[in-house]
Amino acid sequence: MIVLDASNIAMRHGEQKNIYSTKGIKIAIDFFTKNGHQVISFLPDYLFKEKDPFSKHSKKRVMPDDLAYLYGLVNKGLVVKSPPQDYDDSYCIQYAKTHDAFIVSNDMFRDYIDNIKDKTERAHEKKWRDIKCISFTFNGDEFLPNPDAAFFKQFSFDIQEYYKNALKN
């Protein structure tokens, strides 16, 4: 099971063009599903609302470039909308823990870890994060997860074959 921090992925893919790239989410989903993994992603519900041009927050809010595509992902069960007032990373983290999944994100989840008061538990959560998070980058439209991630080592994937499978049409 792979949990995608879809906002993190969309922002990273769209950073060169300064857009919230739904295409980046699709590329990441395809990368893992083509290799036989179950994938789920989480997005805050407010991203599915049209931007109100008269809202005082309208200039700060980044809008996805393809809302119809995002709704399609929701209908396919690939995206779960988190309540707008909630911290969407909490949903990713809890789901990953419950399903022994890996999280694809460049977020270090510092705010989540900093909220843990017990030092032993905080150290445990940091270790969990270091093992279960897969960082990534993009080269144009090519998704590149960190080849040093524990995910690839734990399952002894041949990284070249894994990438080749992901690139097949």
C-alpha positions as CSV (number, residue, x, y, z in Angstrom):
1,M,0.0,0.0,0.0
2,I,1.2,3.4,-1.0
3,V,-0.2,6.6,0.5
4,L,0.4,9.8,-1.5
5,D,0.7,13.2,0.0
6,A,-1.1,14.5,-3.1
7,S,-0.8,18.2,-2.3
8,N,2.9,17.8,-1.8
9,I,3.2,16.0,-5.1
10,A,1.1,18.5,-7.0
11,M,3.0,21.4,-5.7
12,R,6.4,19.9,-6.5
13,H,5.4,18.9,-10.0
14,G,3.9,22.3,-10.7
15,E,6.6,24.5,-9.1
16,Q,8.4,25.3,-12.3
17,K,5.1,26.7,-13.8
18,N,3.8,27.9,-10.5
19,I,0.7,25.7,-10.7
20,Y,-1.0,23.0,-8.6
21,S,-0.4,20.2,-11.0
22,T,-3.0,17.4,-11.0
23,K,-0.9,15.8,-13.7
24,G,1.8,15.3,-11.1
25,I,-0.6,13.3,-9.0
26,K,-1.6,11.2,-12.0
27,I,2.1,10.5,-12.8
28,A,2.8,9.4,-9.2
29,I,-0.3,7.2,-9.1
30,D,0.6,5.6,-12.4
31,F,4.2,5.0,-11.2
32,F,3.1,2.8,-8.3
33,T,0.0,1.2,-9.8
34,K,1.9,0.0,-12.8
35,N,4.2,-1.8,-10.4
36,G,1.2,-3.5,-8.8
37,H,0.7,-1.4,-5.7
38,Q,-2.5,-0.2,-4.2
39,V,-2.5,3.6,-4.0
40,I,-4.6,6.1,-2.0
41,S,-4.0,9.8,-1.7
42,F,-5.4,12.5,0.5
43,L,-6.3,16.1,-0.4
44,P,-8.0,18.9,1.7
45,D,-11.6,19.3,0.7
46,Y,-11.2,23.1,0.1
47,L,-9.1,22.3,-3.1
48,F,-12.3,21.0,-4.7
49,K,-14.1,24.3,-4.4
50,E,-14.0,27.0,-7.0
51,K,-12.0,30.0,-6.0
52,D,-14.1,33.0,-5.0
53,P,-12.6,36.0,-6.7
54,F,-14.1,38.3,-4.1
55,S,-12.7,36.4,-1.1
56,K,-9.9,38.1,0.8
57,H,-8.0,34.7,0.8
58,S,-8.5,34.2,-3.0
59,K,-5.0,35.4,-3.9
60,K,-3.3,33.1,-1.3
61,R,-5.1,30.0,-2.4
62,V,-3.6,27.8,-5.0
63,M,-6.1,26.1,-7.3
64,P,-5.7,22.7,-8.9
65,D,-5.3,23.0,-12.7
66,D,-7.9,20.3,-13.4
67,L,-10.8,19.9,-10.9
68,A,-12.6,17.5,-13.1
69,Y,-9.6,15.1,-13.1
70,L,-9.5,15.3,-9.2
71,Y,-13.2,14.5,-8.9
72,G,-12.5,11.5,-11.2
73,L,-9.8,10.3,-8.8
74,V,-12.2,10.7,-5.9
75,N,-14.8,8.6,-7.8
76,K,-12.2,5.9,-8.5
77,G,-11.3,5.8,-4.8
78,L,-7.8,7.0,-5.4
79,V,-8.3,10.3,-3.6
80,V,-9.9,10.9,-0.2
81,K,-11.0,14.4,0.7
82,S,-10.1,15.5,4.2
83,P,-12.2,18.0,6.0
84,P,-11.1,21.6,5.2
85,Q,-10.5,22.5,8.9
86,D,-8.3,19.5,9.5
87,Y,-4.6,18.9,9.1
88,D,-4.6,16.6,6.0
89,D,-1.2,15.1,6.9
90,S,-2.7,13.5,9.9
91,Y,-5.0,11.5,7.6
92,C,-2.0,10.4,5.5
93,I,0.0,9.4,8.6
94,Q,-2.8,7.6,10.4
95,Y,-3.8,5.7,7.2
96,A,-0.2,4.7,6.5
97,K,0.2,3.4,10.1
98,T,-3.1,1.5,10.1
99,H,-2.3,-0.2,6.8
100,D,1.4,-0.6,7.2
101,A,1.9,1.6,4.1
102,F,4.6,3.9,2.8
103,I,4.0,7.6,2.4
104,V,5.2,9.4,-0.7
105,S,6.0,13.0,0.4
106,N,8.8,15.5,0.8
107,D,7.2,16.7,4.0
108,M,9.2,15.9,7.0
109,F,6.0,16.0,9.1
110,R,7.9,18.1,11.7
111,D,4.7,19.7,13.0
112,Y,3.2,16.3,13.6
113,I,6.3,15.1,15.4
114,D,6.8,18.3,17.4
115,N,3.3,17.9,18.9
116,I,4.3,14.6,20.5
117,K,5.3,15.5,24.1
118,D,6.8,12.1,25.2
119,K,10.5,12.0,24.1
120,T,10.4,8.2,23.6
121,E,7.3,8.3,21.5
122,R,8.7,11.3,19.5
123,A,11.9,9.3,18.8
124,H,9.8,6.3,17.7
125,E,7.7,8.5,15.4
126,K,10.8,10.0,13.8
127,K,12.2,6.5,13.2
128,W,8.8,5.4,11.7
129,R,8.9,8.5,9.4
130,D,12.4,7.8,8.3
131,I,11.5,4.3,7.3
132,K,8.1,4.8,5.9
133,C,8.5,8.0,3.9
134,I,9.6,8.0,0.3
135,S,10.9,11.4,-0.9
136,F,10.8,12.2,-4.6
137,T,11.5,14.6,-7.3
138,F,10.4,15.2,-10.9
139,N,12.4,15.5,-14.1
140,G,9.8,17.2,-16.2
141,D,7.0,14.6,-16.2
142,E,9.2,11.8,-15.0
143,F,8.5,10.8,-11.4
144,L,11.6,9.9,-9.5
145,P,11.2,8.4,-6.0
146,N,14.3,8.3,-3.8
147,P,16.1,5.1,-4.8
148,D,17.7,5.0,-1.3
149,A,14.2,4.9,0.4
150,A,13.7,2.0,2.8
151,F,10.8,0.9,0.5
152,F,13.1,-0.2,-2.2
153,K,15.5,-1.9,0.2
154,Q,12.8,-3.6,2.3
155,F,11.3,-5.4,-0.6
156,S,14.5,-5.9,-2.6
157,F,13.1,-4.3,-5.7
158,D,15.4,-4.1,-8.7
159,I,15.2,-0.4,-9.0
160,Q,15.9,-0.3,-12.7
161,E,13.1,-2.8,-13.4
162,Y,10.8,-0.9,-11.1
163,Y,11.4,2.3,-13.1
164,K,11.0,0.5,-16.4
165,N,7.7,-1.0,-15.4
166,A,6.5,2.5,-14.4
167,L,7.4,4.0,-17.8
168,K,5.5,1.3,-19.8
169,N,2.3,2.5,-21.5
